[in-house]
Amino acid sequence: MEATKNELEAAIKALIIDALQLEDIQPEDIDTDAPLFGEGLGLDSIDALELGVALKKRFGLSLASNDPAIKNHFRSVGSLARLIAQQRANQA
């Protein structure tokens, strides 16, 4: 059964907290459309690498480091959810 958009977003938020050991943040504290880097959640490039590995393990996400759209994919939880849903649809 396919996860709904909200379930996928919740799973990504939980993964971000777990993979990056963000102890003082709850999934509901992360705005789906807020930036993950800079002013939003405040993640950095090391966090991006760790998150990429965790997303690959958990969701089978395929990422190419030379993809010019990679920053857009990692912009927010919503953009990551769209990427995962798109890759799943392409594999179906």
N, CA, C and O atoms as CSV, one atom per row, in Angstrom:
chain,resi,resn,atom,element,x,y,z
A,1,MET,N,N,0.832,-1.187,0.000
A,1,MET,CA,C,0.000,0.000,0.000
A,1,MET,C,C,0.877,1.251,0.000
A,1,MET,O,O,1.826,1.348,0.778
A,2,GLU,N,N,0.564,2.189,-0.858
A,2,GLU,CA,C,1.328,3.423,-0.944
A,2,GLU,C,C,1.027,4.333,0.242
A,2,GLU,O,O,-0.122,4.448,0.668
A,3,ALA,N,N,2.026,4.954,0.752
A,3,ALA,CA,C,1.832,5.918,1.830
A,3,ALA,C,C,1.183,7.166,1.267
A,3,ALA,O,O,1.472,7.576,0.142
A,4,THR,N,N,0.311,7.764,2.049
A,4,THR,CA,C,-0.278,9.024,1.616
A,4,THR,C,C,0.790,10.107,1.688
A,4,THR,O,O,1.847,9.917,2.288
A,5,LYS,N,N,0.499,11.239,1.069
A,5,LYS,CA,C,1.428,12.367,1.078
A,5,LYS,C,C,1.751,12.768,2.519
A,5,LYS,O,O,2.914,12.997,2.850
A,6,ASN,N,N,0.737,12.855,3.372
A,6,ASN,CA,C,0.956,13.252,4.763
A,6,ASN,C,C,1.782,12.221,5.524
A,6,ASN,O,O,2.632,12.582,6.338
A,7,GLU,N,N,1.535,10.938,5.260
A,7,GLU,CA,C,2.311,9.881,5.921
A,7,GLU,C,C,3.773,9.928,5.480
A,7,GLU,O,O,4.680,9.737,6.290
A,8,LEU,N,N,3.992,10.182,4.197
A,8,LEU,CA,C,5.352,10.268,3.674
A,8,LEU,C,C,6.078,11.463,4.283
A,8,LEU,O,O,7.237,11.355,4.684
A,9,GLU,N,N,5.393,12.600,4.349
A,9,GLU,CA,C,6.003,13.792,4.943
A,9,GLU,C,C,6.329,13.552,6.418
A,9,GLU,O,O,7.396,13.948,6.886
A,10,ALA,N,N,5.419,12.905,7.153
A,10,ALA,CA,C,5.664,12.607,8.570
A,10,ALA,C,C,6.856,11.669,8.729
A,10,ALA,O,O,7.660,11.832,9.647
A,11,ALA,N,N,6.972,10.683,7.834
A,11,ALA,CA,C,8.093,9.747,7.889
A,11,ALA,C,C,9.410,10.463,7.607
A,11,ALA,O,O,10.424,10.157,8.234
A,12,ILE,N,N,9.407,11.402,6.681
A,12,ILE,CA,C,10.618,12.169,6.368
A,12,ILE,C,C,11.016,13.030,7.562
A,12,ILE,O,O,12.194,13.105,7.912
A,13,LYS,N,N,10.032,13.680,8.189
A,13,LYS,CA,C,10.323,14.516,9.363
A,13,LYS,C,C,10.940,13.669,10.479
A,13,LYS,O,O,11.922,14.076,11.099
A,14,ALA,N,N,10.364,12.497,10.732
A,14,ALA,CA,C,10.897,11.608,11.766
A,14,ALA,C,C,12.312,11.157,11.399
A,14,ALA,O,O,13.178,11.065,12.268
A,15,LEU,N,N,12.544,10.881,10.134
A,15,LEU,CA,C,13.860,10.457,9.669
A,15,LEU,C,C,14.886,11.572,9.866
A,15,LEU,O,O,16.007,11.314,10.304
A,16,ILE,N,N,14.510,12.801,9.548
A,16,ILE,CA,C,15.414,13.942,9.727
A,16,ILE,C,C,15.833,14.042,11.195
A,16,ILE,O,O,17.015,14.191,11.503
A,17,ILE,N,N,14.862,13.960,12.085
A,17,ILE,CA,C,15.143,14.069,13.523
A,17,ILE,C,C,16.034,12.923,13.993
A,17,ILE,O,O,16.981,13.137,14.750
A,18,ASP,N,N,15.731,11.712,13.544
A,18,ASP,CA,C,16.489,10.533,13.960
A,18,ASP,C,C,17.898,10.534,13.359
A,18,ASP,O,O,18.882,10.348,14.075
A,19,ALA,N,N,17.989,10.741,12.061
A,19,ALA,CA,C,19.285,10.661,11.376
A,19,ALA,C,C,20.238,11.757,11.830
A,19,ALA,O,O,21.447,11.538,11.909
A,20,LEU,N,N,19.697,12.939,12.129
A,20,LEU,CA,C,20.551,14.066,12.495
A,20,LEU,C,C,20.589,14.305,14.009
A,20,LEU,O,O,21.192,15.264,14.490
A,21,GLN,N,N,19.926,13.402,14.744
A,21,GLN,CA,C,19.913,13.460,16.209
A,21,GLN,C,C,19.510,14.835,16.728
A,21,GLN,O,O,20.194,15.429,17.561
A,22,LEU,N,N,18.374,15.329,16.213
A,22,LEU,CA,C,17.838,16.629,16.631
A,22,LEU,C,C,16.938,16.398,17.843
A,22,LEU,O,O,15.722,16.270,17.705
A,23,GLU,N,N,17.534,16.348,19.014
A,23,GLU,CA,C,16.846,15.915,20.226
A,23,GLU,C,C,15.757,16.863,20.699
A,23,GLU,O,O,14.799,16.421,21.333
A,24,ASP,N,N,15.875,18.151,20.412
A,24,ASP,CA,C,14.917,19.123,20.937
A,24,ASP,C,C,13.787,19.432,19.961
A,24,ASP,O,O,13.023,20.372,20.182
A,25,ILE,N,N,13.669,18.658,18.890
A,25,ILE,CA,C,12.663,18.933,17.858
A,25,ILE,C,C,11.736,17.730,17.712
A,25,ILE,O,O,12.177,16.581,17.723
A,26,GLN,N,N,10.442,18.018,17.574
A,26,GLN,CA,C,9.424,16.998,17.316
A,26,GLN,C,C,9.016,17.108,15.847
A,26,GLN,O,O,9.160,18.173,15.248
A,27,PRO,N,N,8.507,16.017,15.256
A,27,PRO,CA,C,8.094,16.091,13.844
A,27,PRO,C,C,7.128,17.242,13.566
A,27,PRO,O,O,7.217,17.893,12.525
A,28,GLU,N,N,6.204,17.492,14.497
A,28,GLU,CA,C,5.224,18.564,14.267
A,28,GLU,C,C,5.855,19.959,14.328
A,28,GLU,O,O,5.227,20.941,13.934
A,29,ASP,N,N,7.100,20.046,14.823
A,29,ASP,CA,C,7.810,21.329,14.856
A,29,ASP,C,C,8.385,21.697,13.492
A,29,ASP,O,O,8.748,22.851,13.266
A,30,ILE,N,N,8.471,20.737,12.590
A,30,ILE,CA,C,9.058,20.973,11.268
A,30,ILE,C,C,7.943,21.313,10.291
A,30,ILE,O,O,7.049,20.503,10.048
A,31,ASP,N,N,8.004,22.512,9.737
A,31,ASP,CA,C,7.028,22.948,8.736
A,31,ASP,C,C,7.371,22.261,7.409
A,31,ASP,O,O,8.514,22.298,6.954
A,32,THR,N,N,6.374,21.644,6.810
A,32,THR,CA,C,6.588,20.879,5.573
A,32,THR,C,C,7.220,21.710,4.463
A,32,THR,O,O,8.024,21.199,3.683
A,33,ASP,N,N,6.861,22.981,4.391
A,33,ASP,CA,C,7.353,23.823,3.299
A,33,ASP,C,C,8.467,24.783,3.710
A,33,ASP,O,O,8.933,25.577,2.893
A,34,ALA,N,N,8.897,24.714,4.970
A,34,ALA,CA,C,9.981,25.590,5.435
A,34,ALA,C,C,11.324,25.077,4.918
A,34,ALA,O,O,11.511,23.872,4.751
A,35,PRO,N,N,12.247,25.988,4.666
A,35,PRO,CA,C,13.577,25.558,4.217
A,35,PRO,C,C,14.249,24.674,5.267
A,35,PRO,O,O,14.139,24.922,6.468
A,36,LEU,N,N,14.941,23.648,4.799
A,36,LEU,CA,C,15.688,22.782,5.710
A,36,LEU,C,C,17.043,23.389,6.046
A,36,LEU,O,O,17.622,23.097,7.092
A,37,PHE,N,N,17.542,24.232,5.154
A,37,PHE,CA,C,18.876,24.808,5.321
A,37,PHE,C,C,18.765,26.309,5.541
A,37,PHE,O,O,17.756,26.922,5.189
A,38,GLY,N,N,19.800,26.898,6.122
A,38,GLY,CA,C,19.800,28.340,6.345
A,38,GLY,C,C,18.805,28.741,7.415
A,38,GLY,O,O,18.828,28.208,8.524
A,39,GLU,N,N,17.930,29.683,7.085
A,39,GLU,CA,C,17.022,30.266,8.065
A,39,GLU,C,C,15.967,29.296,8.583
A,39,GLU,O,O,15.455,29.483,9.687
A,40,GLY,N,N,15.634,28.275,7.820
A,40,GLY,CA,C,14.600,27.341,8.242
A,40,GLY,C,C,15.072,26.474,9.395
A,40,GLY,O,O,15.265,26.963,10.508
A,41,LEU,N,N,15.257,25.200,9.134
A,41,LEU,CA,C,15.683,24.251,10.164
A,41,LEU,C,C,17.156,24.445,10.525
A,41,LEU,O,O,17.604,23.996,11.580
A,42,GLY,N,N,17.901,25.108,9.654
A,42,GLY,CA,C,19.292,25.433,9.964
A,42,GLY,C,C,20.286,24.320,9.706
A,42,GLY,O,O,21.361,24.298,10.307
A,43,LEU,N,N,19.947,23.398,8.824
A,43,LEU,CA,C,20.866,22.300,8.523
A,43,LEU,C,C,22.039,22.821,7.694
A,43,LEU,O,O,21.946,23.875,7.065
A,44,ASP,N,N,23.147,22.069,7.701
A,44,ASP,CA,C,24.321,22.445,6.918
A,44,ASP,C,C,24.687,21.331,5.930
A,44,ASP,O,O,23.964,20.344,5.803
A,45,SER,N,N,25.807,21.499,5.239
A,45,SER,CA,C,26.179,20.545,4.187
A,45,SER,C,C,26.467,19.152,4.746
A,45,SER,O,O,26.188,18.155,4.079
A,46,ILE,N,N,27.016,19.065,5.950
A,46,ILE,CA,C,27.254,17.752,6.567
A,46,ILE,C,C,25.913,17.074,6.842
A,46,ILE,O,O,25.750,15.877,6.605
A,47,ASP,N,N,24.952,17.857,7.347
A,47,ASP,CA,C,23.610,17.323,7.576
A,47,ASP,C,C,23.010,16.816,6.267
A,47,ASP,O,O,22.338,15.785,6.246
A,48,ALA,N,N,23.255,17.541,5.180
A,48,ALA,CA,C,22.717,17.140,3.873
A,48,ALA,C,C,23.262,15.772,3.467
A,48,ALA,O,O,22.516,14.933,2.961
A,49,LEU,N,N,24.535,15.547,3.681
A,49,LEU,CA,C,25.133,14.255,3.345
A,49,LEU,C,C,24.531,13.133,4.183
A,49,LEU,O,O,24.170,12.079,3.660
A,50,GLU,N,N,24.426,13.375,5.500
A,50,GLU,CA,C,23.853,12.365,6.387
A,50,GLU,C,C,22.393,12.088,6.036
A,50,GLU,O,O,21.949,10.941,6.041
A,51,LEU,N,N,21.659,13.151,5.735
A,51,LEU,CA,C,20.256,13.004,5.370
A,51,LEU,C,C,20.117,12.239,4.055
A,51,LEU,O,O,19.229,11.400,3.911
A,52,GLY,N,N,20.990,12.529,3.106
A,52,GLY,CA,C,20.952,11.816,1.827
A,52,GLY,C,C,21.153,10.322,2.001
A,52,GLY,O,O,20.457,9.522,1.376
A,53,VAL,N,N,22.108,9.940,2.850
A,53,VAL,CA,C,22.366,8.525,3.127
A,53,VAL,C,C,21.149,7.893,3.790
A,53,VAL,O,O,20.741,6.791,3.423
A,54,ALA,N,N,20.564,8.591,4.772
A,54,ALA,CA,C,19.409,8.061,5.487
A,54,ALA,C,C,18.205,7.902,4.547
A,54,ALA,O,O,17.472,6.917,4.638
A,55,LEU,N,N,18.005,8.861,3.655
A,55,LEU,CA,C,16.893,8.778,2.701
A,55,LEU,C,C,17.090,7.611,1.732
A,55,LEU,O,O,16.134,6.935,1.353
A,56,LYS,N,N,18.330,7.391,1.343
A,56,LYS,CA,C,18.636,6.275,0.445
A,56,LYS,C,C,18.333,4.942,1.118
A,56,LYS,O,O,17.747,4.048,0.509
A,57,LYS,N,N,18.745,4.816,2.401
A,57,LYS,CA,C,18.504,3.575,3.137
A,57,LYS,C,C,17.011,3.348,3.387
A,57,LYS,O,O,16.500,2.247,3.181
A,58,ARG,N,N,16.330,4.383,3.826
A,58,ARG,CA,C,14.926,4.248,4.246
A,58,ARG,C,C,13.953,4.155,3.078
A,58,ARG,O,O,13.024,3.347,3.103
A,59,PHE,N,N,14.164,4.981,2.051
A,59,PHE,CA,C,13.197,5.073,0.958
A,59,PHE,C,C,13.744,4.575,-0.374
A,59,PHE,O,O,13.027,4.583,-1.374
A,60,GLY,N,N,15.006,4.142,-0.404
A,60,GLY,CA,C,15.595,3.704,-1.660
A,60,GLY,C,C,15.793,4.850,-2.633
A,60,GLY,O,O,15.837,4.649,-3.847
A,61,LEU,N,N,15.911,6.055,-2.088
A,61,LEU,CA,C,16.039,7.250,-2.915
A,61,LEU,C,C,17.342,7.212,-3.692
A,61,LEU,O,O,18.401,6.923,-3.136
A,62,SER,N,N,17.258,7.501,-4.967
A,62,SER,CA,C,18.429,7.548,-5.823
A,62,SER,C,C,18.792,9.002,-6.063
A,62,SER,O,O,18.007,9.767,-6.623
A,63,LEU,N,N,19.996,9.377,-5.631
A,63,LEU,CA,C,20.445,10.761,-5.768
A,63,LEU,C,C,21.769,10.797,-6.509
A,63,LEU,O,O,22.678,10.012,-6.240
A,64,ALA,N,N,21.855,11.728,-7.448
A,64,ALA,CA,C,23.115,11.946,-8.150
A,64,ALA,C,C,23.698,13.260,-7.648
A,64,ALA,O,O,23.057,14.306,-7.753
A,65,SER,N,N,24.908,13.212,-7.105
A,65,SER,CA,C,25.505,14.418,-6.520
A,65,SER,C,C,25.728,15.511,-7.557
A,65,SER,O,O,25.834,16.687,-7.210
A,66,ASN,N,N,25.799,15.127,-8.824
A,66,ASN,CA,C,26.000,16.120,-9.877
A,66,ASN,C,C,24.677,16.612,-10.474
A,66,ASN,O,O,24.683,17.363,-11.450
A,67,ASP,N,N,23.557,16.201,-9.903
A,67,ASP,CA,C,22.240,16.638,-10.369
A,67,ASP,C,C,22.071,18.116,-10.037
A,67,ASP,O,O,22.133,18.494,-8.867
A,68,PRO,N,N,21.858,18.961,-11.052
A,68,PRO,CA,C,21.718,20.399,-10.776
A,68,PRO,C,C,20.479,20.729,-9.935
A,68,PRO,O,O,20.403,21.809,-9.350
A,69,ALA,N,N,19.519,19.819,-9.869
A,69,ALA,CA,C,18.289,20.062,-9.112
A,69,ALA,C,C,18.394,19.575,-7.665
A,69,ALA,O,O,17.420,19.660,-6.918
A,70,ILE,N,N,19.555,19.069,-7.262
A,70,ILE,CA,C,19.675,18.464,-5.934
A,70,ILE,C,C,19.319,19.450,-4.822
A,70,ILE,O,O,18.677,19.069,-3.844
A,71,LYS,N,N,19.725,20.700,-4.961
A,71,LYS,CA,C,19.395,21.694,-3.931
A,71,LYS,C,C,17.891,21.907,-3.846
A,71,LYS,O,O,17.344,22.075,-2.756
A,72,ASN,N,N,17.229,21.900,-4.985
A,72,ASN,CA,C,15.770,22.058,-4.987
A,72,ASN,C,C,15.094,20.873,-4.306
A,72,ASN,O,O,14.115,21.055,-3.583
A,73,HIS,N,N,15.602,19.667,-4.528
A,73,HIS,CA,C,15.022,18.477,-3.906
A,73,HIS,C,C,15.145,18.535,-2.386
A,73,HIS,O,O,14.254,18.077,-1.671
A,74,PHE,N,N,16.239,19.091,-1.900
A,74,PHE,CA,C,16.500,19.149,-0.459
A,74,PHE,C,C,16.022,20.468,0.172
A,74,PHE,O,O,16.359,20.761,1.318
A,75,ARG,N,N,15.251,21.248,-0.562
A,75,ARG,CA,C,14.802,22.552,-0.065
A,75,ARG,C,C,13.904,22.423,1.150
A,75,ARG,O,O,14.028,23.195,2.101
A,76,SER,N,N,12.991,21.444,1.126
A,76,SER,CA,C,12.023,21.294,2.220
A,76,SER,C,C,11.577,19.841,2.324
A,76,SER,O,O,11.888,19.018,1.463
A,77,VAL,N,N,10.847,19.541,3.388
A,77,VAL,CA,C,10.265,18.200,3.532
A,77,VAL,C,C,9.325,17.931,2.359
A,77,VAL,O,O,9.309,16.828,1.812
A,78,GLY,N,N,8.548,18.931,1.978
A,78,GLY,CA,C,7.611,18.774,0.864
A,78,GLY,C,C,8.312,18.425,-0.438
A,78,GLY,O,O,7.846,17.563,-1.183
A,79,SER,N,N,9.431,19.090,-0.717
A,79,SER,CA,C,10.149,18.803,-1.968
A,79,SER,C,C,10.773,17.410,-1.932
A,79,SER,O,O,10.827,16.737,-2.961
A,80,LEU,N,N,11.243,16.966,-0.769
A,80,LEU,CA,C,11.766,15.605,-0.645
A,80,LEU,C,C,10.645,14.580,-0.846
A,80,LEU,O,O,10.844,13.559,-1.504
A,81,ALA,N,N,9.477,14.857,-0.280
A,81,ALA,CA,C,8.342,13.940,-0.431
A,81,ALA,C,C,7.947,13.817,-1.899
A,81,ALA,O,O,7.648,12.722,-2.376
A,82,ARG,N,N,7.946,14.938,-2.613
A,82,ARG,CA,C,7.605,14.901,-4.049
A,82,ARG,C,C,8.627,14.078,-4.823
A,82,ARG,O,O,8.259,13.310,-5.712
A,83,LEU,N,N,9.915,14.232,-4.492
A,83,LEU,CA,C,10.973,13.474,-5.168
A,83,LEU,C,C,10.810,11.975,-4.917
A,83,LEU,O,O,10.896,11.174,-5.849
A,84,ILE,N,N,10.577,11.599,-3.667
A,84,ILE,CA,C,10.396,10.182,-3.335
A,84,ILE,C,C,9.173,9.619,-4.048
A,84,ILE,O,O,9.234,8.527,-4.612
A,85,ALA,N,N,8.064,10.353,-4.028
A,85,ALA,CA,C,6.843,9.894,-4.703
A,85,ALA,C,C,7.076,9.753,-6.202
A,85,ALA,O,O,6.597,8.803,-6.822
A,86,GLN,N,N,7.806,10.694,-6.782
A,86,GLN,CA,C,8.103,10.648,-8.219
A,86,GLN,C,C,8.966,9.435,-8.561
A,86,GLN,O,O,8.705,8.748,-9.548
A,87,GLN,N,N,9.990,9.169,-7.753
A,87,GLN,CA,C,10.861,8.023,-8.023
A,87,GLN,C,C,10.090,6.716,-7.860
A,87,GLN,O,O,10.295,5.771,-8.622
A,88,ARG,N,N,9.202,6.663,-6.862
A,88,ARG,CA,C,8.384,5.452,-6.674
A,88,ARG,C,C,7.469,5.238,-7.859
A,88,ARG,O,O,7.302,4.106,-8.315
A,89,ALA,N,N,6.871,6.304,-8.368
A,89,ALA,CA,C,5.965,6.193,-9.514
A,89,ALA,C,C,6.729,5.728,-10.752
A,89,ALA,O,O,6.208,4.947,-11.547
A,90,ASN,N,N,7.959,6.206,-10.914
A,90,ASN,CA,C,8.775,5.812,-12.066
A,90,ASN,C,C,9.201,4.349,-11.990
A,90,ASN,O,O,9.449,3.714,-13.016
A,91,GLN,N,N,9.287,3.813,-10.761
A,91,GLN,CA,C,9.695,2.413,-10.583
A,91,GLN,C,C,8.524,1.457,-10.715
A,91,GLN,O,O,8.713,0.257,-10.914
A,92,ALA,N,N,7.317,1.987,-10.605
A,92,ALA,CA,C,6.112,1.125,-10.635
A,92,ALA,C,C,5.841,0.625,-12.039
A,92,ALA,O,O,4.876,-0.108,-12.257
